[in-house]
Amino acid sequence: MNEYQHIEGTETVIRDGTIKLHGPAGFEGMRKAGKLAATILDEIAPMVQPGVTTAAIDDKIRQLMLDGGSVPATLGYRGYTHSCCISINHVICHGIPSEKKLKDGDIVNIDVTPLLDGWHGDTSRMYFVGDVPLKARKLVDVTYECLMLGIEQAQPGNRLGDIGAAILEHAQKHRYGVVREFCGHGLGRLFHDAPEVVHAAKAGTGPELKPGMFFTIEPMINIGKPWGKMLSDGWTAVTRDKSLSAQFEHSLAITETGNEIFTTSPKGLHQPPYS
């Protein structure tokens, strides 16, 4: 049985397994943090070009966060030393920025979480580097469709499993694998909180979705098998079969009548190509 906790304002919250239900102050805080996160992903789009290092993108993102009055939530998180995660081609998630240069044909996920006035705006988006092969473009398109189909199920009275079931069904139509090792999560004043948002689930299962719930939906879809593995750095997750992987992520809330996405692109740059 899942427990829910009402959060009225900006009081201290702890990671205690309860699902937080937020009031107006929470919605306002998450709107600002989410907008900043989405704006940052808009602003870096022109940088994602062949020859640019992922370290340079990370530096730019850190500066944009600071300019926006926030700090990078990932910087120092469990020992992580960068301001974002940048995952290329067969990297599923948590790719570490480095002096590695992007090359023509790469697909790239960039994941940012500015912490603004105590609220976490968490979102990620795919980018094309130069001339991307058709099969990679299709994977990215289907992954975005999976995200949006999952969001369609984020309605009051539905179950959390309805989200994962919609994602799994659409991915399997295209014979793609849905990563099981990582999931979406509750967030707000905490970076990662209950509930876990599994992207391969059974409809009608899991906690009931109630107004005031904040969480991410962030499906990771592989062109091949769904299985991943961790590299020795303790962060980078890659596909076991070295097939391409793609991911999109939004932060959203359940409302009385549906849902509200906090991290929609202000410039309409929802999925690549962006020019």
C-alpha positions as CSV (number, residue, x, y, z in Angstrom):
1,M,0.0,0.0,0.0
2,N,1.5,3.3,-1.0
3,E,1.4,6.3,1.4
4,Y,0.9,9.9,0.2
5,Q,2.1,13.0,1.9
6,H,0.7,16.5,1.3
7,I,3.3,19.2,0.9
8,E,1.7,22.6,1.4
9,G,4.7,24.9,0.8
10,T,8.5,25.0,1.0
11,E,8.8,23.0,4.2
12,T,11.7,20.5,4.5
13,V,10.9,17.1,3.0
14,I,12.7,13.8,3.4
15,R,13.1,10.8,1.3
16,D,10.9,8.5,3.3
17,G,9.2,6.4,0.6
18,T,6.0,8.5,0.6
19,I,4.6,9.9,-2.6
20,K,4.5,13.7,-2.2
21,L,1.3,15.6,-3.2
22,H,2.2,19.3,-3.8
23,G,0.2,22.5,-3.6
24,P,0.3,25.8,-5.5
25,A,3.8,26.7,-4.1
26,G,5.2,23.5,-5.5
27,F,3.7,24.0,-8.9
28,E,5.1,27.5,-9.1
29,G,8.5,26.4,-8.1
30,M,8.6,23.6,-10.6
31,R,7.3,25.8,-13.4
32,K,10.3,28.1,-13.0
33,A,12.8,25.3,-12.6
34,G,11.4,23.3,-15.5
35,K,11.3,26.3,-17.8
36,L,14.9,27.1,-17.0
37,A,15.9,23.5,-17.7
38,A,14.1,23.5,-21.1
39,T,15.5,26.9,-22.0
40,I,19.0,25.5,-21.4
41,L,18.4,22.6,-23.8
42,D,17.2,25.1,-26.3
43,E,20.2,27.3,-26.0
44,I,22.8,24.6,-26.4
45,A,21.2,23.2,-29.6
46,P,23.5,25.2,-32.0
47,M,26.6,23.8,-30.1
48,V,25.8,20.2,-30.9
49,Q,28.0,19.9,-34.0
50,P,30.8,17.7,-35.3
51,G,34.1,18.5,-33.6
52,V,32.6,20.0,-30.4
53,T,33.7,18.3,-27.2
54,T,31.1,17.1,-24.6
55,A,33.2,18.9,-22.0
56,A,32.6,22.2,-23.8
57,I,28.9,21.6,-23.8
58,D,29.0,20.8,-20.1
59,D,30.9,24.0,-19.4
60,K,28.2,26.0,-21.4
61,I,25.4,24.3,-19.5
62,R,27.0,25.0,-16.1
63,Q,27.3,28.7,-17.1
64,L,23.7,28.9,-18.3
65,M,22.5,27.4,-15.0
66,L,24.5,29.9,-13.0
67,D,23.3,32.8,-15.2
68,G,19.7,31.6,-14.6
69,G,20.2,31.8,-10.8
70,S,20.4,28.0,-10.3
71,V,23.1,25.5,-9.5
72,P,23.7,22.1,-11.3
73,A,22.0,19.4,-9.2
74,T,24.3,16.8,-10.6
75,L,27.5,18.6,-9.6
76,G,28.7,16.7,-6.5
77,Y,25.8,14.4,-6.5
78,R,27.1,11.0,-5.2
79,G,30.6,12.2,-6.3
80,Y,29.6,13.1,-9.8
81,T,31.8,16.0,-11.0
82,H,29.9,17.5,-14.0
83,S,26.9,19.7,-14.6
84,C,25.0,17.4,-17.0
85,C,25.1,13.9,-18.5
86,I,25.8,13.5,-22.2
87,S,25.1,10.1,-23.7
88,I,26.2,9.2,-27.3
89,N,25.0,6.4,-29.6
90,H,25.0,3.2,-27.6
91,V,25.3,4.9,-24.2
92,I,21.9,4.5,-22.5
93,C,22.3,7.2,-19.8
94,H,24.7,9.0,-17.5
95,G,27.4,9.5,-20.0
96,I,30.2,11.6,-18.5
97,P,31.3,14.8,-20.4
98,S,34.9,14.6,-21.5
99,E,37.3,15.8,-24.3
100,K,35.7,13.4,-26.6
101,K,34.6,15.2,-29.8
102,L,31.2,14.7,-31.4
103,K,31.3,13.2,-34.9
104,D,29.0,13.3,-37.9
105,G,26.2,10.8,-37.6
106,D,26.1,10.7,-33.8
107,I,22.9,10.8,-31.8
108,V,23.2,12.4,-28.4
109,N,21.1,12.7,-25.3
110,I,21.8,15.7,-23.0
111,D,20.3,15.5,-19.5
112,V,20.1,18.6,-17.3
113,T,18.8,19.4,-13.8
114,P,19.1,22.9,-12.6
115,L,18.3,23.4,-8.9
116,L,16.4,26.7,-8.7
117,D,15.2,28.1,-5.5
118,G,15.1,24.6,-4.0
119,W,13.2,23.0,-6.9
120,H,14.6,20.5,-9.5
121,G,13.9,21.0,-13.2
122,D,14.9,17.6,-14.7
123,T,14.7,17.0,-18.5
124,S,16.6,15.5,-21.3
125,R,16.5,15.7,-25.1
126,M,18.0,14.0,-28.1
127,Y,20.2,15.8,-30.7
128,F,21.4,14.9,-34.1
129,V,25.1,15.6,-35.0
130,G,25.4,16.3,-38.7
131,D,24.0,13.7,-41.1
132,V,22.4,11.0,-39.0
133,P,21.4,7.6,-40.6
134,L,17.7,6.9,-41.2
135,K,17.6,4.0,-38.7
136,A,19.0,6.3,-35.9
137,R,16.5,9.0,-36.8
138,K,13.6,6.5,-36.6
139,L,14.8,5.3,-33.2
140,V,14.8,8.9,-31.9
141,D,11.3,9.6,-33.4
142,V,9.8,6.4,-31.8
143,T,11.4,7.2,-28.4
144,Y,9.8,10.7,-28.4
145,E,6.5,9.1,-29.4
146,C,7.0,6.7,-26.4
147,L,7.5,9.6,-24.1
148,M,4.4,11.4,-25.3
149,L,2.2,8.3,-25.2
150,G,3.3,7.7,-21.6
151,I,2.4,11.3,-20.7
152,E,-1.0,10.8,-22.2
153,Q,-1.6,8.1,-19.6
154,A,-0.5,10.5,-16.8
155,Q,-4.1,11.3,-15.7
156,P,-5.7,11.4,-12.3
157,G,-7.2,8.1,-11.4
158,N,-5.0,6.1,-13.7
159,R,-2.2,3.9,-12.3
160,L,1.5,4.3,-12.7
161,G,1.7,1.1,-14.6
162,D,-0.5,2.6,-17.4
163,I,2.4,4.8,-18.3
164,G,4.9,2.0,-18.7
165,A,2.4,-0.2,-20.5
166,A,1.8,2.5,-23.2
167,I,5.6,3.0,-23.7
168,L,6.3,-0.8,-23.9
169,E,3.5,-1.4,-26.4
170,H,4.7,1.3,-28.7
171,A,8.3,0.3,-28.5
172,Q,7.5,-3.3,-29.2
173,K,5.5,-2.4,-32.3
174,H,8.9,-1.3,-33.7
175,R,10.8,-4.3,-32.3
176,Y,12.8,-2.0,-30.0
177,G,13.8,-2.9,-26.4
178,V,12.7,-0.8,-23.4
179,V,15.5,-0.5,-20.8
180,R,14.6,-2.0,-17.4
181,E,17.6,-1.0,-15.3
182,F,16.7,2.7,-15.1
183,C,13.4,4.4,-14.5
184,G,11.7,7.8,-14.0
185,H,11.2,9.1,-10.5
186,G,9.4,11.5,-8.2
187,L,11.0,14.9,-7.8
188,G,10.5,18.4,-6.4
189,R,12.5,19.6,-3.6
190,L,14.3,16.2,-3.7
191,F,16.2,15.2,-6.8
192,H,15.1,11.6,-6.7
193,D,12.1,10.5,-4.7
194,A,9.1,8.1,-4.8
195,P,7.6,6.8,-6.9
196,E,9.7,4.9,-9.3
197,V,8.3,5.3,-12.9
198,V,9.0,2.0,-14.7
199,H,8.9,2.3,-18.5
200,A,7.9,-1.4,-19.1
201,A,4.9,-2.1,-16.9
202,K,1.5,-3.7,-16.8
203,A,-1.6,-1.5,-17.2
204,G,-3.7,-1.1,-14.1
205,T,-0.8,-1.8,-11.7
206,G,1.1,0.5,-9.3
207,P,0.2,3.5,-7.3
208,E,-2.9,5.6,-8.2
209,L,-2.0,8.9,-9.9
210,K,-3.3,11.8,-7.8
211,P,-3.3,15.6,-8.3
212,G,-0.1,17.1,-6.9
213,M,2.2,14.3,-7.8
214,F,5.4,15.4,-9.5
215,F,7.6,12.9,-11.4
216,T,9.7,12.3,-14.5
217,I,8.9,10.1,-17.5
218,E,12.2,9.3,-19.3
219,P,12.0,6.2,-21.5
220,M,15.3,4.7,-22.7
221,I,14.7,2.8,-25.9
222,N,17.2,0.5,-27.6
223,I,17.3,-0.5,-31.3
224,G,18.3,-3.9,-30.1
225,K,17.8,-5.9,-26.9
226,P,16.7,-4.0,-23.8
227,W,19.6,-5.0,-21.6
228,G,22.3,-2.7,-20.4
229,K,25.5,-2.8,-18.4
230,M,27.5,-0.4,-16.3
231,L,31.0,0.6,-17.3
232,S,33.9,0.7,-14.7
233,D,33.5,4.4,-14.1
234,G,30.4,3.6,-12.1
235,W,28.1,5.9,-14.0
236,T,28.0,5.2,-17.7
237,A,25.4,2.7,-18.8
238,V,25.6,1.1,-22.3
239,T,23.7,-1.4,-24.3
240,R,25.0,-4.9,-23.9
241,D,24.7,-5.6,-27.6
242,K,26.2,-2.2,-28.5
243,S,23.0,-1.2,-30.3
244,L,21.9,2.5,-30.5
245,S,19.9,3.9,-27.6
246,A,17.8,7.0,-27.3
247,Q,16.0,8.8,-24.5
248,F,13.7,11.8,-23.8
249,E,12.6,13.1,-20.4
250,H,10.0,15.5,-19.1
251,S,9.1,16.5,-15.6
252,L,5.4,16.8,-15.1
253,A,2.6,17.0,-12.5
254,I,-0.7,15.3,-12.2
255,T,-3.5,18.0,-12.1
256,E,-7.2,17.8,-11.3
257,T,-8.0,17.4,-15.0
258,G,-4.9,15.8,-16.5
259,N,-1.3,16.7,-16.4
260,E,1.1,19.7,-16.7
261,I,4.5,19.3,-18.3
262,F,7.0,21.6,-16.6
263,T,9.9,21.2,-19.2
264,T,8.3,21.9,-22.5
265,S,10.7,23.7,-24.9
266,P,10.0,27.5,-25.0
267,K,11.3,27.5,-28.6
268,G,9.3,24.5,-29.7
269,L,12.4,22.4,-30.1
270,H,10.7,19.2,-28.9
271,Q,12.6,16.6,-31.0
272,P,15.4,16.8,-33.6
273,P,16.3,18.1,-36.1
274,Y,16.2,21.6,-34.6
275,S,17.2,23.6,-37.7
